Amino acid sequence: MKPLLILGYAACLFDDLAALGPLNCDVMAVNRAGLVVGALDHWVSLHPDQLAGFAAARSARGLVGGFITWAPDPGPGIDRVTTDVERFGTSSLYAIRIALHKLGYRRVILAGVPLDDAQPYADGSPIPRHLGGHRVAWHHAVPEMDGRVRSLSGWTRSLLGAPSPAWWAA
């Protein structure tokens, strides 16, 4: 199975991707990240009402579909409803849980998911609430991630470690 690249929408997203370079992997977008990337395999959000709007905006921009949408509740355009996946934390943590427990990925890299309050969104708009409160959920999820998740930037990189070429290729 290919590894999975999960894309968040923090300002560091494009720097993270540039540092990572080309990879042979599947791609999962979280929330607004699906608006700014090309090919997607999966698109995830804890907010099904927002995901439907993001998908419409993506289509209006001429970006093709071909992905599966995931959310904890049903809504327009939601392909998979996951009532059995823990939803405590951020949409990115929810995406990790889908990747590991529903899709069976053994290696996941986070790009644009620093979980730092100082980082605005990729479009420059400020993050509307403090992210530090979500860190408790991430700390609790570390054993669940079992060394299978790495991050390219910020606080999540400190928590989970950075991916090495050997880890990615393993």
N, C-alpha and C positions, 0 to 999 in steps of 0.2 A: 504494500500500500504506500502511495506517495505520502510525504509529509503535508501538513496543512499550514498555510499562512493566514492568520487572522488579522484583519485590518481594522484599526480604530480610526477615529477622525481627529486626533490631536495634531497640532501644528507640526510635530516632528515626523508625521507619516511619510512624507516624501524623502526626507533625509534618511529615515530608517530604510526605506526601500532602496535608495541609492547605495547605502552602505552594504546592504545585503547582496545586491547584484542579482543577476538572473538565476532563477531556480526552477527546477521541475517539480512543481507542487500544485496541490489544489488550493483554491482561494475562497475564504469566507469573509464577507464584509459585515461590520457591525454598524447599525444605524446609518448615519450620513455618509460613511465611507463608501457605500455602494453607489453614491452619486458621482464619485471622482475616479473610479477605477474601471478598467475595461472588463475583461472576462471574469465572471464569478461562477463558482459552483454552488455557494450557499450564501444566504443573506439572513441575518439574525437580529432580533430586537426583543427587549422586554416590553416594548410598546407597540402592539400590533396596529393600533390606529395610526401611528406615525410611519410605520413601515410601509403601509399601503400608499401613503402620500409620497414617501421617498421613491417607491417603485414607479409611481406615475411621473414624477419629476425625472427619473432616470430615462424612462421611455421617451419623454418629451425632448430630452437631449440627444436622442438617437442611439443610446446605448442599448445593446441587445440583451434579451433575457437569457433563458437557458439555465437559470439557477433555481434552487429550492429555497423558499422562505420559511423561516422558523420563528415561532412566538409561543408564549405560554398560554395565550388565549386566542380563540378564533377571531377572525376579522376578514375583511375583503382582501383577497390576494395572498392570504396565508395558506401555504401548502401543508405544513406540519405543525400541529399543536402539541406541545410537550407538557402535559399536566404533571408528569412524573419527574421533571428535571428541576432541581433546586433553583429558585429564582431570587434568593437573597444575595444582594451585591449589585454589580453593574451589569450592563448588557454584554460587556466583553467577558466577564466571568461566566455568564450564562452561555455565551458562545463556546467557551472552553469546555464547559460541561457537555454541551451537545456534541462537540468534536470527540471528546473522550468516551462518553457513555452511550451515545446514540449512533455515532458514525465509526467508532473504533480506531480513531487515529492514535498512533503511538508517539508521534513527534509533532509538536505545534509550536510555531514561532509567532510572537505578537509584534506587530509593527504599528506605530501610532497609538499605542496603549500605555503611556507612561504613568497614568493615574497621578499626575502632578497638577495641583491647582494653578500653578504658574503658567502652564501651557494652555494657550487658547485653542479653539478649534482650528482646523486646517484652513478655513476661510477667514481667520482672524477674529471671528466673533468670540466673546468671552464665554467661558463655561458658566452656566447659570447657577451652580451651587457647588459647595465645597466637596471635593472628592475624598478628602481624608477620612470622612465618616464611613466610607465603603471599605477602607483598608482592613477592618476587622474581618469582614467576610473573606477577603483574599487570604489573610493569615490562616483562617480556619480551613481554607480550601487547599493549602499547600500539600498536605498528605494525599489528598485526592488527586492532585496533579502528578504526584509520584515521579518527579524528575522528567516528565514528558513534555513540559511546557517551558519555554524560554522567552525572554523579551529583549528587544533591541534598544530600549531606552527607558530612562526615568526610574521612578520608584519600583515599578514592576521588574525592571532589570535587576535592581538590587535584591529584590525578594526572590526572584526565580533563577537568576543567573542569565548570562548572555549565551547565545548559541555559538558553538564552535563549529568549524567545518566538519570535524570528526563526528560530533554529536548529530549534526544535520544529516550526514551521509550514513550513519549507523543503521 
